[in-house]
Amino acid sequence: MATNASSSVGSGAAAAASSTAEGSRYWDDVGSEWTVKQPDRLWREYTDRLQIALLDRWLVGSVGDAGDPPPMLLKTDLFDEVAGRGIAGHLIDRGYHTTGVDISPVVVAEAARRNPGLHAYHADVRDLPFADASFDLVFSGSTLDHFATVGDIARAVNELVRLLRPSGKLLLTLDNPLNPLVWLRNGPLLNLVRRFGIVPYQVGVTLDPRRLASLVRSCGLEVRQTTAVLHCPRVLAVRRARRLMMRDAAEQERFLESLSHWERLERWPSRFMSGHFIAILADKQEADQRALPPLRGSIRVDDGPVSRWRRGR
């Protein structure tokens, strides 16, 4: 998650510090509530599995042979790890040296407690405490769409690119404004859906697929794949998941499996109208490669489904 407060270019160090502190307090409150109540634990299990499926599909081959040093992976927020099972445990089990950051000290502490192999830090994703070229992989799962300005998103992407090693990969997801329901939820109907608990925390600006790809390229990366994920009717699925929270595990598993069938819509040309999130995979070129003109046809819209997942850790 990211701070929801605006920090526009040229606002000065004091304003930026105030913005970060405000966001930290807000997400501390949200994190504390979700740590105790876990109000959408079953729904979060579905979204965790969906993220794991996408990571496994797009980062296949990223872990080397036995004896090789583990690839260094950065996760740009740790809300998944307190709202539900999360994905840090899966990444650690897969052999990644997994580092996570979050704007909330409360979230950082709880995520670290639940995931002993996780290296967790309190930090703002726009200004991270790591040296240049520290990571082989960066996963940013719906972190940057909590900022108030596109300038904040750009600043964060630049920071993530700074941390990538040559040939390193960035996998990033944002709210998809081409989905009419997401557009309504984040825009004209935001106050209404917040009142009814459909959106339980603050949301910010986002970018459509073309603007996101353009931003990523302008920061020095080569875009390899784009797609849209999470195609089930979200509002109805969340309500149904809440009703099943006290049911037996077998019924819950059948429900999760039924939701996965909606991900077949990722194969359709209309994927960006039905998916709730845009997903983009990009990599950092070697210095000699960056000097070459971009290859025609090097950007591919992925048409593979994200419909299977690993169960458990």
Secondary structure, DSSP 4 states (H G I P E B T S, - for coil): ----S---TTS-HHHHHHHHHHHHHHHHHHHHHHHHH-TTHHHHHHHHHHHHHHHHHHTTT-S--TTSPPPEEEES--SHHHHSS-SHHHHHHTT-EEEEEES-HHHHHHHHHH-TT-EEEE-BTTB-SS-TT-EEEEEEES-GGGSSSHHHHHHHHHHHHHHEEEEEEEEEEEE-TTSHHHHHHHTTTHHHHHHTTSS-S-------HHHHHHHHHHTTEEEEEEEEE--S-HHHHHHHHHHTTTS-HHHHHHHHHHHHGGGGGGGSTTHHHH-SEEEEEEEEPPHHHHTSPPPTT--EE------------
